[in-house]
Amino acid sequence: MYIRIDPHVHGRDDEDAYKETIVHVFRVANEQGVTVIFDMPNTYRPVKSEADVLRRLSLVPREEKDNYFLYLGLTANEDQLVEAVSVYNKYKQVIGFKLYAGKSVGNLSVTDPEKQFGIYKVLTGLNYTGVLAVHCARKDLLKLDLWDPSNPISHSFANPKEAEIEDVKDQIRSVKKTGFQGTLHIVHVSCLGSVELINSARGDIKITCGVTPHHIMWDNRQLSTPDGLLYKMDPPLRSRPDVSDLIECLKAGQIDWIETDHAPHPISEKLYPPYLSGYPSLCLYKDFVENFLPSIGISEEQIRKLTHDNICKTFGLKI
């Protein structure tokens, strides 16, 4: 028997406790058959320093201490990067770093390609060899003027897949030019173009990618339903052909793991300004893994790799 890991959830707490808490994330995880979680920092108060890590760890239930890991958020500030590497080396619970190369919930985005390149350069100089998880969405390729809350499917058109694909290219280029020795992980891939770039780079650099249940189960027609705003997320749901492509990539072993990107918000923040992106996808996990994946031809052996083995291998975990 093996334990299942969700390597991408957004706990909240502090000022965001009305959205979600670490305690409740574990409650949902246990109900969904997930034992271990990796928490990502897009909270009101960013998690980017040792003090932030200690505050965060104090919120974890005692009985879950060994099941909780945390990403540290990165900025373009060199001093912060130096502290981040020090904290990573000091605390086993700090599982890696997160770079928001595209705008997302929270205020940790670094959307300037030159500043992103600088981050890779500093991390390389500091001999960081861990995981760098990146949210890709090139700012200059977004078409935000197309976004119309009265027509939620417009979110898909405002955030075209080309913005993700070109950003993936940028990250791979930065790794190669700086000689970065860590693992580049592209979070929540949403289209074939991204997966093709990642798989082409595997022989040259250490690189992985993950996919969410919602990008495999649903397409952007969900945004045209009466409650379409509830399905607004970043990256957005793509077209049916894009979803079919992702399923084939998953079946072919070209995607490394399942990550829920669990991101709850109150309905009021989804249906009304600020129309936040995010979905509580951890709630889908059990049905997705135990019913949906087998229904599309994913074997039990593949499911184990997607929910445990590949994650442990990449992060050097023995759990």
N, C-alpha and C positions, 0 to 999 in steps of 0.2 A: 504494500500500500504506500502511496506517496501523498504528500500534502500539496495543495494547490496554492499558487501565489498570484496575487494581482499586483503587478509591478507599476501601476499607475492609477492612483486615486488622489482626490483632492479633499483632504480633511479640512476643517475650517477652524472653529473655536475662536476665542478672544472676541473681537468685534463682529466676527462672522459666525458666531455660535448659533445664531438663529437659522442659518443655512444648513449646518452640519457640524458634528463634533467627531473627534477621533473615537470616543467611546461608542457613538452610534455607528460609525463606519465598521467597527469590529462586530457589533451586533448584527448588522446586515451581512457582513462577510461570513460570519459563522452560519447564518441561516442559508447562505448561498454556497456553502461548502468550500469557502476560501479560508485558509489559516493565516497566511502571511500577506501583509500589504506593504507597498512602497508609497509613501506620502510625498506629493509634489507641492512646491511652495507657490501658490498664487493667492495667498491670503492678503487681507488688508494690510497687515504688518508683514512684510516680506521675511522669509527665512534665509538669511544670507550671512550670518555671523555665528560665532560660538555661543554668544548669549541667546540668540534666537533658537539655536539647536537645543540648548539646555531648557529653555522655556517650553519648547515643543515636547521634549521627552518627558517633562514633568506632567504632561497631560495624558500620557499613555497609561491605561490600566495596568496595575502591577502584574496581573496574570497574563498580560499580552506583551510584556517587555521584550521577550525573545522573538516576537512575531511582527515587530514594528521596525521599519527602516525608513529613512528620510533622505530625500534629495535636498541639496543646498542650491539655492538660486544664485545665478551669476549676474554680475553687472560688468560694465566696461572699465571699472575702476581697478587699477592694478593692485592697490593695497587690499581691496576686498578679495581679489583673486588669490593673493598670497595667503590671506587668512583662511580662505575657503580650503586651499590645499592642506594647510596646517590642521584644520578641523577634520577634514576627511581622514588624515593620517592618525588622528587622535581618537576618534569615536567610530567604533565598528558599526554603529547604527546609521551613520552617514554613508549611504550606499552609492552615491554619485552626485553629479551636478546636472542642473537643468538650465538650459538656455532658451529663452523665448525669442527666437529670431523673427517671429511674427507676433503681431499684437494679440493679446489674449486678456482674460480676466486678470486683474491685478496690475501692478505697476513695475514689473520686472523686465519688460520688453527691451531688447537691444536690436533695433531694426536696421541700423546702419551697417552695411556689409564690411566697411573698413574697420569699424569697432568690433564686429564679430571676428574678423581676421586677427585683430589684436588680442582677443581673448584666447584664441588657439595658440598664438605665438607665446603669450605669457605662460599658459598651462604647459606648453612644451618645454619652455625654459625651466619650469619648476619640476620637471620630470613626473608630471601627473600621468598615470597610466590606467586610471579608472574609467568609468563610463561617463560620457557626456551626452545627455539626452536633449534633443533639439526639436522644438516646435517650429515647423517650416511654413512660411507664408510670406513671400516677398512683398514688402509694402508697396513698392512702385508698380506692381502688377495687379493689385486689388482694384476693383471698380466700385468703390463705396457709394458713388452717386447713384448706383442702380438699386441700392437697398431701400425697400419700401415696406414698413411694418404691416401695412394693410394687404400686402401680397407677399407672405413669408417666403415663398419659393425664390423670391428675388435675392435672398441671402446666398443661394447657391451660385447665382450669376455674378454677384458682387465679390465673391471669393472663388475665382476660377481655379481649376486644378493646375493651370500653368504657373500660378503663384507658388504653389507647393513644389512643383517639379523643378522650377528654376532655383528655388531656395535650397532644395536638396543638392542640386549641382554646386551651388555656392559652398555648402558645408563640406562636401567631398573635396572640392578644390582647395579649401582652406586646410583640411587635414593633410593633403598631399604636399602643399607648398610649405607648410610649417614643420612637417615631419612628426605631427602629433602621434604619440604612441598609445593613447588611450583608445577606447572603443567608442565610435560615433554611433549613437542610437537615434534613429528617426522615429519619433512617436507618431501614433495614430495616422499611418499612411492611408490615403483615401483614393488612390488611383494607380493604374498600371504603370504609368510613366515613372512614378516615384520608385516603385518596386524594381523596375527594370534598371534604373540607375544604381540602386543599392546593390543589386545582384551582380552588376557589371563591375562594381568596385570591390567586391569581396576578396578577390585575389591580390589586391594591392594594399588595402587597409583593413583594419578591424572595424566592421560595420554590421549593425543589426537593425531590424525594424519590427514594429508591433502594429496590430490592428485591433480596433474596438468591436464589440458585438454590434453596435448600432450601424457601423459602416459596412457590416456584412449582412445584417438582417434586413435593413431598410434602404430605400432609395429616396430621392428628393420629392417623390410624390407625397410623402408624409407631410411635407410642408404646405401642400395644397389642401389638406383636410381642414375642417372647421377649427381644430386646435393646433394648427400648423406651427404657431410660434413656440409651442412646447418642444418642437423638434429642431429648433435653431441651436446649432453647435458649431464649434470650430475645430477642425475643418468641417465644412457643411456636408450634409448628405449629398451624395453624387447621383448621377443618372443610373438607371437600371443596367445599361451596358457596363458602366464603371464597376458596379457592384458585382456583376458576373465575372469581370476580369479579376477582381480581388479574390473571389471564391476560388477561381482556378489557381491563382498564386498561392493561396493557402493550401490547397490540395497538393500542389507541386512542391511544398516545403520551402517556398521562397519567402515566407514571412516567419519570423522567429518566435513570436509569442502573442498571446491574447492579453490585452490590457484594456481595462474598462474605461479609463478616463472619467471615473465616477465624479460628477460635478453638480451637486444639487443646488438649486436656487428656489426661493419661494415662487409660487405661481404668479404672484403680483409682479415680480421682477422679470418674469418671462413674457407675460401677456401685455405688460405696460412698460413705459420707459423705466429703466434703460434697455429693455428687451435683451437681457443677458443671454449669452450662449452657454450651453452646458446641459447635460442630462445625467440622471442618477443611474448610470448603466450597471453598477454593481448589482442592482436589483434584478437584472436580467441574467446574471451569470450562470446559475444552476441550470435553467432551462436551455440556455444557449449551448453550454458545454455538453450536457447530458442528452439533449434531444435534437437541437438544431444542427450542431456539427455532425453527428452521425447521419442525420437526414440528408446532408449534402455529400456524404461519402468520406468523411474524415474518420480514420480508424482510431481505435483506443490508443494504439501506440503513438500516433500523431498527436492525439489530445494530450497525452502525458508530456510529450516534448513541448507543446504549445503552452502548457500551464505549469510546468515544473522544470523539466530537464534543461531546456535551452536557457532559461532564466538563471538557473543555478550555475551553469557552465560559464555564462558571460560574466556574472558577478562574483564567481568564485565561492559560492555558498555550498555548504554541506548540510542540507536540511531535508 
